[in-house]
Amino acid sequence: MDVKETPARPVELHIDELVLEGFDPGDVTAVADGMREQLARRLAERGVPESVVERGEVDALEALELRPATSPHAVGRAAGDSLHGAFER
């Protein structure tokens, strides 16, 4: 049986507000970069969850709780994983 790959669809993600509690102002860029990288990686590996495709958008996600990490960049990667996981729910 032949399996056809579905062509990738462009994805536009707009985060209106990202609230980070307990971080130094200088850490914000590292957290955002880590989150961006991890989300891009997860979307490339797993695609856009069908639930998001069907709805077309996600209005809001609240309070992702993350375990402490060694660096702001690692916190961002963990946030990217959590965000993608929230899309799948």
N, CA, C and O atoms as CSV, one atom per row, in Angstrom:
chain,resi,resn,atom,element,x,y,z
A,1,MET,N,N,0.847,-1.168,0.000
A,1,MET,CA,C,0.000,0.000,0.000
A,1,MET,C,C,0.892,1.231,0.000
A,1,MET,O,O,1.822,1.328,0.801
A,2,ASP,N,N,0.614,2.171,-0.894
A,2,ASP,CA,C,1.360,3.417,-0.952
A,2,ASP,C,C,0.812,4.395,0.073
A,2,ASP,O,O,-0.400,4.520,0.251
A,3,VAL,N,N,1.719,5.079,0.739
A,3,VAL,CA,C,1.314,6.088,1.709
A,3,VAL,C,C,1.731,7.443,1.167
A,3,VAL,O,O,2.907,7.678,0.887
A,4,LYS,N,N,0.768,8.321,1.022
A,4,LYS,CA,C,1.074,9.673,0.544
A,4,LYS,C,C,1.305,10.573,1.735
A,4,LYS,O,O,0.570,10.530,2.721
A,5,GLU,N,N,2.334,11.386,1.629
A,5,GLU,CA,C,2.572,12.363,2.687
A,5,GLU,C,C,1.686,13.560,2.456
A,5,GLU,O,O,1.516,14.017,1.325
A,6,THR,N,N,1.128,14.061,3.524
A,6,THR,CA,C,0.318,15.260,3.437
A,6,THR,C,C,1.255,16.461,3.379
A,6,THR,O,O,2.163,16.581,4.202
A,7,PRO,N,N,1.040,17.349,2.414
A,7,PRO,CA,C,1.928,18.523,2.349
A,7,PRO,C,C,1.796,19.373,3.608
A,7,PRO,O,O,0.714,19.510,4.179
A,8,ALA,N,N,2.915,19.933,4.019
A,8,ALA,CA,C,2.916,20.783,5.210
A,8,ALA,C,C,2.093,22.034,4.958
A,8,ALA,O,O,2.153,22.632,3.883
A,9,ARG,N,N,1.333,22.412,5.955
A,9,ARG,CA,C,0.556,23.643,5.882
A,9,ARG,C,C,1.300,24.730,6.637
A,9,ARG,O,O,1.927,24.461,7.662
A,10,PRO,N,N,1.235,25.949,6.138
A,10,PRO,CA,C,1.860,27.023,6.906
A,10,PRO,C,C,1.110,27.226,8.228
A,10,PRO,O,O,-0.113,27.097,8.292
A,11,VAL,N,N,1.858,27.541,9.256
A,11,VAL,CA,C,1.271,27.763,10.575
A,11,VAL,C,C,1.666,29.151,11.036
A,11,VAL,O,O,2.836,29.531,10.985
A,12,GLU,N,N,0.690,29.890,11.479
A,12,GLU,CA,C,0.961,31.200,12.062
A,12,GLU,C,C,0.553,31.148,13.527
A,12,GLU,O,O,-0.600,30.870,13.857
A,13,LEU,N,N,1.501,31.417,14.386
A,13,LEU,CA,C,1.247,31.397,15.823
A,13,LEU,C,C,1.508,32.785,16.360
A,13,LEU,O,O,2.598,33.334,16.203
A,14,HIS,N,N,0.507,33.340,16.989
A,14,HIS,CA,C,0.637,34.677,17.575
A,14,HIS,C,C,0.383,34.548,19.067
A,14,HIS,O,O,-0.703,34.152,19.490
A,15,ILE,N,N,1.381,34.881,19.853
A,15,ILE,CA,C,1.228,34.888,21.309
A,15,ILE,C,C,1.079,36.336,21.709
A,15,ILE,O,O,2.028,37.118,21.654
A,16,ASP,N,N,-0.123,36.676,22.109
A,16,ASP,CA,C,-0.432,38.060,22.446
A,16,ASP,C,C,0.268,38.499,23.723
A,16,ASP,O,O,0.775,39.617,23.817
A,17,GLU,N,N,0.288,37.616,24.688
A,17,GLU,CA,C,0.888,37.979,25.970
A,17,GLU,C,C,1.516,36.747,26.592
A,17,GLU,O,O,0.899,35.683,26.656
A,18,LEU,N,N,2.735,36.901,27.043
A,18,LEU,CA,C,3.441,35.838,27.740
A,18,LEU,C,C,3.861,36.410,29.085
A,18,LEU,O,O,4.699,37.309,29.154
A,19,VAL,N,N,3.280,35.890,30.141
A,19,VAL,CA,C,3.568,36.384,31.486
A,19,VAL,C,C,4.539,35.415,32.146
A,19,VAL,O,O,4.251,34.227,32.289
A,20,LEU,N,N,5.677,35.933,32.540
A,20,LEU,CA,C,6.696,35.131,33.201
A,20,LEU,C,C,6.901,35.666,34.613
A,20,LEU,O,O,7.329,36.805,34.805
A,21,GLU,N,N,6.594,34.841,35.582
A,21,GLU,CA,C,6.779,35.249,36.975
A,21,GLU,C,C,8.057,34.637,37.512
A,21,GLU,O,O,8.342,33.464,37.270
A,22,GLY,N,N,8.825,35.431,38.240
A,22,GLY,CA,C,10.023,34.937,38.893
A,22,GLY,C,C,11.273,34.945,38.026
A,22,GLY,O,O,12.274,34.319,38.375
A,23,PHE,N,N,11.224,35.647,36.899
A,23,PHE,CA,C,12.383,35.734,36.018
A,23,PHE,C,C,12.930,37.147,36.013
A,23,PHE,O,O,12.194,38.118,36.188
A,24,ASP,N,N,14.231,37.244,35.811
A,24,ASP,CA,C,14.832,38.558,35.620
A,24,ASP,C,C,14.406,39.086,34.258
A,24,ASP,O,O,14.242,38.299,33.325
A,25,PRO,N,N,14.223,40.395,34.118
A,25,PRO,CA,C,13.838,40.955,32.813
A,25,PRO,C,C,14.787,40.541,31.684
A,25,PRO,O,O,14.355,40.400,30.540
A,26,GLY,N,N,16.050,40.349,31.986
A,26,GLY,CA,C,17.012,39.945,30.967
A,26,GLY,C,C,16.849,38.506,30.491
A,26,GLY,O,O,17.438,38.116,29.483
A,27,ASP,N,N,16.053,37.713,31.210
A,27,ASP,CA,C,15.846,36.306,30.844
A,27,ASP,C,C,14.710,36.111,29.843
A,27,ASP,O,O,14.571,35.031,29.269
A,28,VAL,N,N,13.909,37.132,29.632
A,28,VAL,CA,C,12.711,37.007,28.800
A,28,VAL,C,C,13.058,36.542,27.386
A,28,VAL,O,O,12.384,35.663,26.848
A,29,THR,N,N,14.080,37.108,26.784
A,29,THR,CA,C,14.445,36.736,25.416
A,29,THR,C,C,14.871,35.274,25.341
A,29,THR,O,O,14.489,34.571,24.405
A,30,ALA,N,N,15.646,34.809,26.300
A,30,ALA,CA,C,16.096,33.410,26.299
A,30,ALA,C,C,14.910,32.460,26.461
A,30,ALA,O,O,14.861,31.418,25.807
A,31,VAL,N,N,13.963,32.805,27.319
A,31,VAL,CA,C,12.768,31.968,27.493
A,31,VAL,C,C,11.973,31.934,26.185
A,31,VAL,O,O,11.573,30.862,25.730
A,32,ALA,N,N,11.745,33.095,25.585
A,32,ALA,CA,C,10.978,33.163,24.339
A,32,ALA,C,C,11.688,32.406,23.216
A,32,ALA,O,O,11.035,31.710,22.439
A,33,ASP,N,N,13.009,32.529,23.117
A,33,ASP,CA,C,13.757,31.816,22.074
A,33,ASP,C,C,13.645,30.306,22.260
A,33,ASP,O,O,13.427,29.575,21.294
A,34,GLY,N,N,13.793,29.841,23.485
A,34,GLY,CA,C,13.672,28.408,23.757
A,34,GLY,C,C,12.288,27.891,23.424
A,34,GLY,O,O,12.143,26.799,22.874
A,35,MET,N,N,11.269,28.671,23.754
A,35,MET,CA,C,9.892,28.264,23.461
A,35,MET,C,C,9.659,28.213,21.961
A,35,MET,O,O,9.059,27.262,21.459
A,36,ARG,N,N,10.120,29.214,21.250
A,36,ARG,CA,C,9.963,29.273,19.793
A,36,ARG,C,C,10.641,28.066,19.135
A,36,ARG,O,O,10.055,27.412,18.272
A,37,GLU,N,N,11.874,27.778,19.549
A,37,GLU,CA,C,12.617,26.655,18.970
A,37,GLU,C,C,11.914,25.325,19.223
A,37,GLU,O,O,11.793,24.496,18.321
A,38,GLN,N,N,11.456,25.131,20.450
A,38,GLN,CA,C,10.828,23.851,20.790
A,38,GLN,C,C,9.484,23.689,20.103
A,38,GLN,O,O,9.154,22.596,19.642
A,39,LEU,N,N,8.706,24.756,20.027
A,39,LEU,CA,C,7.425,24.672,19.313
A,39,LEU,C,C,7.653,24.349,17.839
A,39,LEU,O,O,6.941,23.522,17.269
A,40,ALA,N,N,8.627,24.985,17.228
A,40,ALA,CA,C,8.935,24.705,15.821
A,40,ALA,C,C,9.344,23.242,15.653
A,40,ALA,O,O,8.942,22.588,14.692
A,41,ARG,N,N,10.135,22.738,16.582
A,41,ARG,CA,C,10.582,21.348,16.523
A,41,ARG,C,C,9.391,20.399,16.655
A,41,ARG,O,O,9.251,19.465,15.865
A,42,ARG,N,N,8.539,20.634,17.644
A,42,ARG,CA,C,7.374,19.759,17.862
A,42,ARG,C,C,6.407,19.810,16.685
A,42,ARG,O,O,5.875,18.778,16.275
A,43,LEU,N,N,6.177,20.989,16.147
A,43,LEU,CA,C,5.270,21.106,15.005
A,43,LEU,C,C,5.857,20.408,13.782
A,43,LEU,O,O,5.118,19.814,12.997
A,44,ALA,N,N,7.175,20.473,13.613
A,44,ALA,CA,C,7.812,19.786,12.492
A,44,ALA,C,C,7.747,18.271,12.677
A,44,ALA,O,O,7.530,17.537,11.713
A,45,GLU,N,N,7.934,17.802,13.910
A,45,GLU,CA,C,7.920,16.359,14.186
A,45,GLU,C,C,6.510,15.775,14.160
A,45,GLU,O,O,6.275,14.721,13.570
A,46,ARG,N,N,5.582,16.467,14.804
A,46,ARG,CA,C,4.248,15.905,15.034
A,46,ARG,C,C,3.143,16.600,14.253
A,46,ARG,O,O,2.014,16.114,14.190
A,47,GLY,N,N,3.473,17.731,13.664
A,47,GLY,CA,C,2.461,18.483,12.926
A,47,GLY,C,C,1.545,19.265,13.854
A,47,GLY,O,O,1.712,19.275,15.073
A,48,VAL,N,N,0.584,19.909,13.240
A,48,VAL,CA,C,-0.409,20.671,13.992
A,48,VAL,C,C,-1.480,19.685,14.434
A,48,VAL,O,O,-2.031,18.971,13.598
A,49,PRO,N,N,-1.787,19.627,15.720
A,49,PRO,CA,C,-2.816,18.700,16.187
A,49,PRO,C,C,-4.143,18.916,15.446
A,49,PRO,O,O,-4.545,20.049,15.185
A,50,GLU,N,N,-4.800,17.822,15.119
A,50,GLU,CA,C,-6.050,17.888,14.353
A,50,GLU,C,C,-7.098,18.755,15.041
A,50,GLU,O,O,-7.880,19.432,14.375
A,51,SER,N,N,-7.117,18.736,16.373
A,51,SER,CA,C,-8.102,19.552,17.097
A,51,SER,C,C,-7.916,21.035,16.806
A,51,SER,O,O,-8.893,21.779,16.726
A,52,VAL,N,N,-6.676,21.467,16.648
A,52,VAL,CA,C,-6.395,22.868,16.326
A,52,VAL,C,C,-6.764,23.146,14.869
A,52,VAL,O,O,-7.311,24.202,14.553
A,53,VAL,N,N,-6.462,22.194,13.986
A,53,VAL,CA,C,-6.812,22.357,12.576
A,53,VAL,C,C,-8.323,22.518,12.432
A,53,VAL,O,O,-8.790,23.375,11.681
A,54,GLU,N,N,-9.087,21.693,13.151
A,54,GLU,CA,C,-10.548,21.746,13.061
A,54,GLU,C,C,-11.101,23.065,13.579
A,54,GLU,O,O,-12.011,23.637,12.979
A,55,ARG,N,N,-10.558,23.548,14.687
A,55,ARG,CA,C,-11.054,24.804,15.276
A,55,ARG,C,C,-10.520,26.016,14.528
A,55,ARG,O,O,-11.196,27.041,14.429
A,56,GLY,N,N,-9.321,25.897,14.008
A,56,GLY,CA,C,-8.712,27.010,13.292
A,56,GLY,C,C,-7.943,27.956,14.190
A,56,GLY,O,O,-7.078,28.692,13.715
A,57,GLU,N,N,-8.240,27.950,15.466
A,57,GLU,CA,C,-7.502,28.810,16.391
A,57,GLU,C,C,-7.726,28.349,17.815
A,57,GLU,O,O,-8.665,27.611,18.110
A,58,VAL,N,N,-6.855,28.794,18.679
A,58,VAL,CA,C,-6.969,28.549,20.115
A,58,VAL,C,C,-7.033,29.920,20.753
A,58,VAL,O,O,-6.100,30.713,20.626
A,59,ASP,N,N,-8.130,30.203,21.441
A,59,ASP,CA,C,-8.303,31.536,22.010
A,59,ASP,C,C,-7.309,31.847,23.122
A,59,ASP,O,O,-6.705,32.919,23.144
A,60,ALA,N,N,-7.146,30.913,24.034
A,60,ALA,CA,C,-6.266,31.198,25.167
A,60,ALA,C,C,-5.833,29.904,25.836
A,60,ALA,O,O,-6.573,28.921,25.870
A,61,LEU,N,N,-4.659,29.926,26.349
A,61,LEU,CA,C,-4.163,28.864,27.213
A,61,LEU,C,C,-3.707,29.544,28.491
A,61,LEU,O,O,-3.027,30.569,28.456
A,62,GLU,N,N,-4.073,28.984,29.575
A,62,GLU,CA,C,-3.769,29.601,30.859
A,62,GLU,C,C,-2.707,28.817,31.613
A,62,GLU,O,O,-2.665,27.589,31.536
A,63,ALA,N,N,-1.885,29.495,32.312
A,63,ALA,CA,C,-0.967,28.991,33.336
A,63,ALA,C,C,-0.368,27.628,33.055
A,63,ALA,O,O,-0.834,26.617,33.580
A,64,LEU,N,N,0.642,27.599,32.245
A,64,LEU,CA,C,1.415,26.386,32.075
A,64,LEU,C,C,2.345,26.280,33.275
A,64,LEU,O,O,3.139,27.185,33.533
A,65,GLU,N,N,2.250,25.188,34.001
A,65,GLU,CA,C,3.126,25.011,35.150
A,65,GLU,C,C,4.329,24.196,34.720
A,65,GLU,O,O,4.188,23.121,34.137
A,66,LEU,N,N,5.496,24.707,35.007
A,66,LEU,CA,C,6.738,24.087,34.577
A,66,LEU,C,C,7.611,23.747,35.762
A,66,LEU,O,O,7.608,24.441,36.778
A,67,ARG,N,N,8.359,22.670,35.616
A,67,ARG,CA,C,9.330,22.326,36.644
A,67,ARG,C,C,10.531,23.260,36.515
A,67,ARG,O,O,10.813,23.761,35.427
A,68,PRO,N,N,11.230,23.493,37.608
A,68,PRO,CA,C,12.421,24.344,37.525
A,68,PRO,C,C,13.423,23.773,36.522
A,68,PRO,O,O,13.577,22.557,36.409
A,69,ALA,N,N,14.082,24.640,35.814
A,69,ALA,CA,C,15.079,24.223,34.822
A,69,ALA,C,C,16.399,24.906,35.139
A,69,ALA,O,O,16.466,25.804,35.979
A,70,THR,N,N,17.432,24.472,34.465
A,70,THR,CA,C,18.755,24.998,34.747
A,70,THR,C,C,18.997,26.355,34.110
A,70,THR,O,O,19.878,27.092,34.553
A,71,SER,N,N,18.228,26.704,33.073
A,71,SER,CA,C,18.458,27.974,32.397
A,71,SER,C,C,17.135,28.520,31.858
A,71,SER,O,O,16.183,27.762,31.670
A,72,PRO,N,N,17.069,29.820,31.611
A,72,PRO,CA,C,15.857,30.389,31.022
A,72,PRO,C,C,15.534,29.755,29.665
A,72,PRO,O,O,14.364,29.559,29.335
A,73,HIS,N,N,16.566,29.435,28.880
A,73,HIS,CA,C,16.342,28.801,27.579
A,73,HIS,C,C,15.680,27.430,27.765
A,73,HIS,O,O,14.779,27.067,27.009
A,74,ALA,N,N,16.129,26.671,28.770
A,74,ALA,CA,C,15.535,25.359,29.062
A,74,ALA,C,C,14.091,25.516,29.522
A,74,ALA,O,O,13.246,24.682,29.199
A,75,VAL,N,N,13.802,26.570,30.268
A,75,VAL,CA,C,12.418,26.848,30.669
A,75,VAL,C,C,11.575,27.111,29.431
A,75,VAL,O,O,10.439,26.647,29.341
A,76,GLY,N,N,12.125,27.850,28.481
A,76,GLY,CA,C,11.409,28.109,27.234
A,76,GLY,C,C,11.128,26.840,26.455
A,76,GLY,O,O,10.039,26.675,25.905
A,77,ARG,N,N,12.109,25.933,26.402
A,77,ARG,CA,C,11.893,24.658,25.705
A,77,ARG,C,C,10.789,23.864,26.395
A,77,ARG,O,O,9.932,23.277,25.734
A,78,ALA,N,N,10.812,23.849,27.725
A,78,ALA,CA,C,9.768,23.140,28.469
A,78,ALA,C,C,8.402,23.784,28.214
A,78,ALA,O,O,7.395,23.085,28.104
A,79,ALA,N,N,8.370,25.109,28.120
A,79,ALA,CA,C,7.115,25.807,27.821
A,79,ALA,C,C,6.624,25.437,26.428
A,79,ALA,O,O,5.423,25.256,26.226
A,80,GLY,N,N,7.531,25.321,25.469
A,80,GLY,CA,C,7.158,24.907,24.117
A,80,GLY,C,C,6.553,23.520,24.103
A,80,GLY,O,O,5.559,23.280,23.419
A,81,ASP,N,N,7.151,22.600,24.858
A,81,ASP,CA,C,6.588,21.249,24.979
A,81,ASP,C,C,5.204,21.288,25.602
A,81,ASP,O,O,4.278,20.637,25.119
A,82,SER,N,N,5.067,22.053,26.677
A,82,SER,CA,C,3.776,22.152,27.356
A,82,SER,C,C,2.716,22.778,26.457
A,82,SER,O,O,1.564,22.344,26.446
A,83,LEU,N,N,3.107,23.783,25.717
A,83,LEU,CA,C,2.169,24.455,24.824
A,83,LEU,C,C,1.701,23.506,23.722
A,83,LEU,O,O,0.508,23.434,23.429
A,84,HIS,N,N,2.631,22.781,23.115
A,84,HIS,CA,C,2.238,21.813,22.086
A,84,HIS,C,C,1.350,20.738,22.685
A,84,HIS,O,O,0.368,20.327,22.067
A,85,GLY,N,N,1.682,20.283,23.871
A,85,GLY,CA,C,0.840,19.282,24.555
A,85,GLY,C,C,-0.563,19.813,24.829
A,85,GLY,O,O,-1.541,19.073,24.722
A,86,ALA,N,N,-0.661,21.084,25.179
A,86,ALA,CA,C,-1.972,21.699,25.415
A,86,ALA,C,C,-2.770,21.765,24.126
A,86,ALA,O,O,-3.992,21.618,24.147
A,87,PHE,N,N,-2.093,21.985,22.999
A,87,PHE,CA,C,-2.780,21.982,21.710
A,87,PHE,C,C,-3.393,20.625,21.427
A,87,PHE,O,O,-4.468,20.535,20.833
A,88,GLU,N,N,-2.708,19.559,21.853
A,88,GLU,CA,C,-3.170,18.203,21.575
A,88,GLU,C,C,-4.366,17.799,22.437
A,88,GLU,O,O,-5.067,16.840,22.115
A,89,ARG,N,N,-4.596,18.516,23.516
A,89,ARG,CA,C,-5.727,18.181,24.405
A,89,ARG,C,C,-6.990,18.846,23.950
A,89,ARG,O,O,-8.036,18.678,24.576
